[in-house]
Amino acid sequence: MAGIYIHIPYCSQKCIYCNFYSIATKKSKDNYIRAIIKEIEKRNTYLSTPIKTLYFGGGTPTCLNKEQITQIIFVLKENLDLSLLEEATIEANPEDANPEFLEHLLNLGFNRISYGIQSFNDDDLKLLNRRHNSKTAINAIELSRKVGFSNISFDLMFNLPNMTLEKWEKNLEKAIELNPEHISCYSLTLEEGTMLDKLVNKKVISLPYENESIIQFNKTKSYLEQVGFEHYEISNYCKPGFKSKHNSSYWRAEEYLGLGASAHSFNISSRSWNPENIEEYISNINNNIPPFTEILSEEDKYNEYIMLSLRTKEGIAEKYIENNFPQYLPHFKRQKEKAKDLFKNPWLLNDRIALELMI
């Protein structure tokens, strides 16, 4: 199974916590679209297994208009075999949701939509510099259902400044009222260089203590499991049968082709990535400069398997290590025994466990 990721690095405004490559601009995006089209045509033989998932991420993919998204989909279908596609996701901002646009996405073949809601509290949204409010978010979700989306996901964030457990519980309750198939719940983290980082360093705002974040994480897990959601990855919850197939392929170390500025690709033996700069990316494509590439050693592959597997409900399979990395099996068994106390709480201690088990 393989996936395709398209990175759309544009936003109407930059959220204070975001460290993904994106820029806030209203300038023309046509040159970028042309570069993505060229890259599709150049790299259409990269994958060796059937394509099962497609993901438009960002940034905000719905910053593009209908014609631009259609253009990309048309060229994908012209150059790659999408006949076995099972899941096509597009990330969206609630402000961009209207019946005509959503119906167009469905007609293009998108069968899953993922909204960056973050909170149903307007004070939180203003602080995060989101351009929607809670009413707009609710309307977008309800409208998506009405036009025919049967697989709706959205992101929420806990550990926000001034967030109490009671406020977080209200977010979860509102989320369940809206009846999504999938919810991603992330703890707000301080990423170097973001506006949030600057505000915290200047003591303009402060984040909750770590123990409050842990309490909110545990509440998320217990509440969502109680109402029938499966906690299948450290930050992801779904109704039965609605795991994100695309993201799950990352955690299973399956092939994927990433297109666009800053996008990464993986074909088992190597990893490649495009520059984190729109102008440099366009120039590279136009001048036939290939992506940066790293050949992965067996040690790299083993370490990546450990890191990714610890994020999932299934965890690490010793049999998989025995079959694929037999040279590291003694190390794994030895370190696993040393780290056995950490495995009592693997969700919260996965980073520490990974450090113990990696080479």
N, C-alpha and C positions, 0 to 999 in steps of 0.2 A: 504494500500500500504506500502511496506517495501523496504529497500535498503540494499545493501552490500557494504562496503568500505574496500578495501585492501590497507594497507600502505606499500609502498616500500621506505625505508629510505635511499636509496643510491643515491649519486650524483658523477659526475666526478670531480666537484669542487664546492665549497660553494659560493653562492652569498652573497655580503656584507650586504644585508638587511634582509636575511632570518632568521626567528626564528622558523620555523617548524622543527620538529625533523628529522634531516638528517645528514649523515656523508659522507665525500668525501673519497672514498677508492676504490682500485681495487682488494681488497681481495675477495676470494671466497664467494659467497652468498648462497651456497648450504645448510648450516646448517640453515640459516634463512628460506629458502624455505621449508625445512622439518618441521620447527616449525609452519609455517603458515598452512601447510597441516594438521598437527596434530590438530591445533586449529579449523580448519574447521570441522574436524571429531568430535571433542569434543563438539562444540557449534552448531551443526546442528539443534537443536530444540529450539533455542533461540527466533526466530521470530514466531509470531502467525498470521501474515497476509501475503498475496501473495507477493512474491518478484517481483518488477517491474523494479528496477534499480541496476546496478552494476558500481562501480567506482574504478579504479586503480589510486591512488594518491601517492604523495611523498613529498620530494625526487623527484626522476626521475624514474618512472616505466620502461621506455625504456632503463634504465641501465641493465635490465635483458635481457638475450638472448631469442630467440624464444622458445627453449626447456623449459626454466624455466617458462615463461608465460603460455605455453601450459599445463605444469604440474599443475599449480594452477587452470586453467580453467577446466581441466579434473576432478580434485578432487571436485571442486565446483559443477559440474554437477552430480557427483556420489553421493553427500551427500545432496544437496538442490534441490528443485524444481524450475528450472529456465524457465519452459515452458511458463510463462506469462511475461517474461522479455521484456521490451519495450525499454530500453536505456542501453547501455553498453559503458562507457567512459574510455579512457585511456589518462592520461597526458603524454606528450612527449616533448623531447628536439629536436629542429630542426636539430641538428647535427646527430641525430639517424635515420633520415628519409631516407630510400632507398626503391625502389619499392618492392623488395622481402620481406622486413620486414613489410611494410605497408599492402601488400596483405595478408601476414600471419595473421596480426591482424584482418583484415576483415573476413578472413575465420574462425577465432576463435569465431566470433560473435560480435566483437566491431563495433558499428555503429556510434560512436562519438569520435572524437579526439580533444584534447585540448592542444595547444602549449603555452609554456611560452615564448612569444616573448619579452615582456616588452618595447621594443622600436625598431624603424626602423632606429635609428641613431647610427652609429658605436661607436661614442665617448661615448654615454650613456651606450652602452653594455660593453665597456671596463671598465668604471667606476664601473658598477654593478658586474663585474667579471663574466659575462655571457660567455659561451664558444662558442657561435655562433656569426655570424655577420649578417647584414641585408640581404645580398644576400642569405645566407643559410636559413634564416627565410622565405623569399619569395619563394625560391625553395621548401622548405618543404610543405608549404601550397598548392602551385600549384601541386606538386607531389601527395599530399593526395587526391586532387580533381581528378586528372588523374586516379589514381588506383581505385577510386570508393567511397570515403568517401563523403557523402551528408550532413553531419552535422559536420562542422568544427568550432571550437572555438579557440580564443587565448586571452591571457592576455596582457594588456598594462599598463604602469605606468606613472602617471603624478606627478608633484611636485618634480621632480628630481633636483639635483644641476645644476645650470646654465640653467634650462629649461625656455624658454620664451614662451609666448602664441603662437607666430608664430611657434616655434619648435613643440609644442604640436599639433597645427592645421595640420602640415605636417604629423605627426604620424597618426592622424585620417583620413586624406585624403588617405594615403597609405593603411590604414586598409580597407577602403571602396572599393578601387580599387581591393583588393584581394577577395572581395565578400564572407566574412564568414557568417555563420548563426548566430553566437553568438560572442559577445565581452565582456570581463570583463575589466573594467578600475578602477584601484586602485590608491589611493594616496600613495606615498611613505611615510611610517611612521617610526619613530625611535623606534626600539625595543631594550630594554636593553640587553646588552651582545653581540650584533651583532658587526661585524666589522664596519658597518656604524656608530653605536653608538660610538665606540671608535674613529673613524676618526673625527666625529663631536665634540666630547669632547676635542680632541686635536687641534681643529680648523684647521684641514687639509682641510676639506670641510665644506660647510654650506648649509642648506636647504633653499628654498624660504620662504618668510614670509607667514603667514596663509592666508592673503587676496589674494595672488597670487594663492594659492591652490584652494581657493573658485572660483576664476575667471576661472581657468582651469576646475574645476568640472562643472560649469555652461555651459562652452563652449562645453564640452563633451555631456552633456544632450541635449542642443539645436541642436547641429550639428547632432548627431546620430538620434534624433527623426525626424529631418528634412528629413533625407534620408530613413526613414521608419522603424527604429528600435524602439522597445518598451523598455522603461526604467522600468523594472519590479522589480528590487531590487536595493538597493543603489549603488552597483558597477557593476550591470549586465544589458546588453542590448541584445536584440535578434530580429531577423525577426519574423513575426507572425508565431506561432506554434513551435518555437524553444527554448522555455525556457529550462533551465537545469532541467530535471525532478528530477534528484538525489538531487541536491542542494535545489530545491524547497521543497522536502520532509523534509529537515532539518527545513526550515522556517515554515513549517506547523506542526512541532512537530510529525512527523510520525516515526514509528519504523525503526531502522537501526542496523545492526550488523557490528562492526568494527573489522577487523582482522589485526594483526601485531603490532609491537612495537609502542607505544603511541596512538594506535587507540582507539576511544571511541565507545561505544554502548549505545542504548537507547531503552527501551521497554515500554514506557509510565509511568510505576510505578517506574522505577529505571534507573540509569545511571551507566555504568561500563567502566573501561579503563585499558589498559595495560601499563606496565612501559615504561618510555621514555628512554630506554636503550636496545640495541640489545641483549647483552649478558644476561642481567637480564630477558628479555622477553623469550629468548630461554630456559634458566634455569627453569623459571616458567612453561613453557609448558611441558618440559620434566619431571618435578617433580609434575605435576598435581596441581600446585598452581593457583587458580582461579584469574580472574581480580579483581582489586579494585572495590567495588560496593558502591553506595550511593542510599539509598531509598529516593525518592522525596516526600516531603510534598505537600499539596495543595497550600501552599504559594509559594513553589519552582516552581510548575507548572504554577501558575498564573504569576509570575515574568518572567519566561521564555517565556510564550506566549506574554507578553508585549514587551520584548526585540526583539524577532524574528519577530513579526508582524510589528513592526516599521521599519524594514529593507525593507519591501515589498511595492509595489504599492498599494495593497489592504488595507494595514494598519490594525488597530485594529477594530474588529467587536464587537460592544457593545452587540449584541444579543448572540454572542459566550460566552462572559463573563457572561451574564445573565443565560445561559443554563448550563455552566460548572463551574462557580465560583460565584454563586449568593451571597455568603457571602461577596465577595469583590466588588460587584456592587456599593454600596453607596460610598465606598472609590474611586473607579474609576471615578464616575460621579463628585464627589467633586474635585478631583485632575485635572480632565480634564478641568473643568471650570477655575481653577487657572492657568492652563498652556495654555489657549486658544491662547495667543499671540505667543507661540512657534510653534503652529501648522500651522502658516502662512508659515513656511519654514521647513517642517518636515524632508526632506532629510538631510539637514545640521545640524539640531538640534535634531536628533533622540536620541542621548545619553542623552541630558538634559531632553527631554520629558520622556524618560524611567525612569529616576531618580524621576521625579515627580509622575509618575503613579504606580511605584512598591511599594510593601508593605515594 
